[in-house]
Amino acid sequence: MSNQTVWISEVFGWAKSFYIGNGYSHVDYKRQFVLEHKQHNAQVVNSNITFTTEEEAELQYLQSLTEKAWGQSRDFHGMNILPNKLWTSDVNSPDPNLSVFKITGRQLVLSEQCGELFQKFNLGNSKLVKLQIYNMATLEPDDERFFYFFDLAEWRHYIIPEKSKSCHYSGYERNGYNRHVYHPWEGELVLSQEAPNCDLDIWHDPMLMNSVFLSDRLYQALHNAGMVKDWDLTQCVIEPVGWVEVRNPTISGLKPLGFTVI
């Protein structure tokens, strides 16, 4: 797959968020919701609500079922069990014009139109699930709309931190990679020459926290469909062919191969 460039998305940082949770066929999510709120209200100063040890044990059990379903999704390695519905008690529902938004637990949900567009591209092991948002009070769908839950579960590593002014080392390692944070206002993000030829159209780079990268093909499709603004995309810089970094501390930037620093 050949693209002219690659785009980085800050969707996990800037997409609109809603108090919506995942629902699984093996978890009584309504009961978990009730217990979580009772536990919170019992902790309020001068509260006359009692949260029993039996209720505490029941809540911990339900939460453990949810945690097992999440698998390694926090590291973008995929969920063990995908949700079959979404739950909300929020009076605010996603705007019909949103192509993507976040829900509780830092998960992405796509509009029906956006999800159908994604299905035309190479997602690898990342998964899309078509579902509806249910109202916690009525146990019925919040409205007639359908959405796509998106489980991003693909890694590729193309970032060159030492050449990227927007890349800053966080000070710790995770999954065998030095973790960096992205400051786009400080400069460009440089990727290796292999990035435009990635076999995928969307992936996470483990060296950059919460990163999402899109192929130019997917970017163009989102742009043509009028859905690109919700993804907060910035074009990356691809490392020039035949250039190397000069490591002399008095000289910064890139020089052609063969350039000798005295």
C-alpha positions in Angstrom: 0.0 0.0 0.0 1.6 3.3 -1.1 0.6 6.7 0.3 2.1 10.0 -0.4 2.2 10.8 3.3 0.8 9.8 6.8 -1.4 11.7 9.2 -1.4 11.7 13.0 -4.7 12.1 14.8 -5.2 13.6 18.2 -8.7 12.1 18.5 -8.0 10.7 21.9 -7.1 14.1 23.2 -9.7 16.3 21.5 -12.7 14.3 20.4 -15.9 15.1 22.3 -16.5 12.8 25.3 -19.8 11.3 26.6 -20.8 9.4 29.7 -21.5 6.2 27.9 -20.3 2.8 28.9 -19.8 -0.6 27.2 -22.4 -3.3 27.6 -21.6 -7.0 27.4 -23.9 -9.9 27.2 -22.3 -11.5 30.3 -22.4 -8.4 32.5 -25.5 -6.9 34.2 -24.4 -3.3 33.4 -27.5 -1.7 34.9 -26.9 -3.4 38.2 -23.2 -2.3 38.1 -24.3 1.2 37.3 -26.7 1.3 40.3 -24.1 -0.1 42.7 -21.4 2.4 41.5 -23.7 5.3 42.2 -24.8 4.0 45.5 -21.1 3.5 46.5 -20.3 7.1 45.5 -23.4 8.5 47.3 -22.5 6.6 50.5 -19.1 8.3 50.6 -20.6 11.8 50.6 -20.2 13.6 53.9 -23.2 13.2 56.2 -24.8 10.7 53.9 -27.4 8.4 55.4 -26.9 5.8 52.6 -25.2 2.5 53.6 -23.2 0.5 51.1 -23.0 -3.0 52.5 -20.1 -5.4 52.3 -22.3 -7.7 50.2 -22.9 -4.9 47.7 -19.2 -4.1 47.7 -18.4 -7.7 46.8 -21.0 -7.8 44.1 -19.7 -4.6 42.6 -16.1 -5.9 42.6 -17.2 -9.0 40.8 -19.1 -7.1 38.1 -16.2 -4.8 37.6 -13.8 -7.8 37.3 -16.0 -9.2 34.5 -15.7 -5.8 32.7 -12.0 -5.7 33.2 -11.5 -9.1 31.7 -13.6 -8.1 28.7 -11.3 -5.1 28.1 -8.2 -7.3 27.8 -5.2 -5.3 26.6 -7.2 -2.5 24.9 -5.5 0.2 27.0 -2.3 -0.7 25.2 -4.1 -1.0 21.8 -3.7 -4.8 21.7 -7.4 -5.5 21.4 -10.3 -6.4 23.7 -11.0 -10.0 24.9 -14.7 -9.5 24.4 -16.3 -6.8 22.2 -19.4 -4.9 23.5 -22.8 -5.7 22.1 -24.4 -2.5 23.1 -23.6 0.9 24.8 -25.3 2.3 27.9 -26.0 5.9 29.0 -27.8 7.8 31.7 -26.6 11.1 30.2 -29.2 13.6 28.9 -26.6 14.7 26.3 -26.5 12.5 23.3 -23.8 12.6 20.5 -24.5 15.2 17.8 -25.6 13.5 14.6 -22.9 15.5 12.7 -20.1 13.9 14.8 -18.1 11.2 12.9 -16.2 10.1 16.0 -16.5 10.6 19.7 -15.1 9.1 23.0 -16.9 7.2 25.6 -16.1 6.2 29.2 -12.8 4.2 29.4 -11.2 6.1 26.5 -12.9 4.1 23.7 -13.8 5.4 20.3 -17.2 5.2 18.7 -17.8 6.1 15.1 -21.0 7.3 13.4 -22.7 4.7 11.2 -21.5 6.6 8.0 -17.9 6.7 9.3 -17.9 3.1 10.4 -19.1 2.0 6.9 -16.4 4.1 5.3 -13.8 2.4 7.6 -14.9 -1.0 6.5 -13.5 -0.3 3.0 -10.0 0.0 4.4 -7.4 -2.3 5.8 -7.8 -2.3 9.6 -5.8 -5.5 10.3 -6.8 -6.9 13.7 -8.7 -3.7 14.7 -12.4 -4.4 14.9 -15.7 -2.6 14.2 -19.0 -3.6 16.0 -22.3 -2.1 14.9 -24.5 -1.3 17.9 -26.9 1.1 19.5 -26.9 3.3 22.6 -29.4 2.2 25.3 -30.9 4.4 28.0 -30.3 3.2 31.5 -33.7 4.3 32.7 -35.8 2.8 30.0 -33.6 -0.1 28.9 -34.5 0.8 25.4 -32.3 2.4 22.6 -31.7 6.1 23.2 -32.8 6.7 19.6 -33.0 4.9 16.3 -29.4 5.6 15.3 -26.7 3.0 14.9 -23.0 3.4 15.6 -19.7 1.5 15.3 -17.6 0.7 18.3 -13.9 0.8 17.1 -11.3 -1.3 18.9 -7.9 -0.2 17.7 -5.6 -3.2 18.0 -2.7 -2.7 15.6 0.9 -1.4 16.2 3.4 -0.1 13.8 6.6 1.7 14.7 7.8 4.5 12.3 8.4 7.5 14.6 11.9 8.9 14.7 11.9 10.8 18.1 15.4 12.2 17.8 14.4 14.1 14.6 11.0 15.2 15.8 10.8 18.5 17.6 7.2 17.6 18.7 8.3 14.4 20.4 9.4 14.5 24.1 10.6 11.5 26.2 8.2 10.9 29.1 10.9 9.4 31.3 9.6 5.8 31.3 9.3 2.7 29.3 6.3 0.5 28.4 6.1 -2.7 26.5 9.8 -2.5 25.6 9.5 1.0 24.1 10.6 4.4 25.4 7.3 6.4 25.7 7.0 9.9 24.3 4.4 12.6 24.5 3.3 14.7 21.5 3.5 18.5 21.5 2.4 19.5 18.0 2.9 23.2 18.7 6.7 22.7 19.1 7.3 21.4 15.6 7.1 18.6 13.1 6.7 14.8 13.7 9.2 12.8 11.5 8.4 9.3 10.4 10.7 6.8 8.7 10.6 6.2 4.9 8.6 3.0 5.4 5.6 4.7 6.9 3.8 5.7 3.6 4.1 2.0 2.6 2.4 0.7 5.7 0.2 -2.3 5.1 -2.5 -0.8 7.3 -4.7 2.3 7.0 -4.9 3.0 10.7 -2.5 2.1 13.6 -0.9 3.0 16.9 2.8 3.7 17.4 3.9 2.3 20.8 6.6 5.0 21.2 4.0 7.8 21.2 1.3 7.9 23.9 -2.3 7.7 22.7 -1.2 8.0 19.1 -3.3 7.2 16.1 -1.9 7.3 12.6 -3.9 7.3 9.4 -2.8 6.5 5.8 -3.3 9.2 3.2 -5.9 7.0 1.5 -8.1 7.0 4.7 -7.5 10.7 5.2 -8.6 11.5 1.7 -11.7 9.4 2.1 -12.7 11.1 5.4 -12.0 14.5 3.8 -14.1 13.8 0.8 -17.0 12.6 3.0 -16.8 15.7 5.1 -15.8 13.9 8.3 -12.1 14.8 8.7 -12.5 17.7 11.2 -13.5 15.5 14.1 -10.2 13.5 13.8 -7.9 16.5 14.5 -5.3 15.5 12.0 -1.8 16.8 11.2 0.4 15.8 8.3 3.6 14.1 9.3 7.0 14.6 7.7 8.6 11.6 6.0 12.3 11.2 6.5 14.1 12.4 3.3 15.9 9.7 1.3 19.7 10.0 1.6 19.8 12.3 4.6 21.2 11.6 8.0 21.2 13.5 11.3 24.4 15.3 12.3 25.1 14.6 15.9 27.7 17.3 16.5 26.3 19.3 19.4 27.1 22.6 17.7 25.2 21.8 14.5 21.5 20.9 14.3 19.3 19.6 11.5 19.9 17.3 8.6 22.8 17.1 6.2 23.3 15.1 3.0 25.1 11.7 3.2 28.8 12.2 2.9 28.8 15.5 4.8 31.7 15.4 7.3 31.7 17.4 10.5 35.2 18.4 11.6 
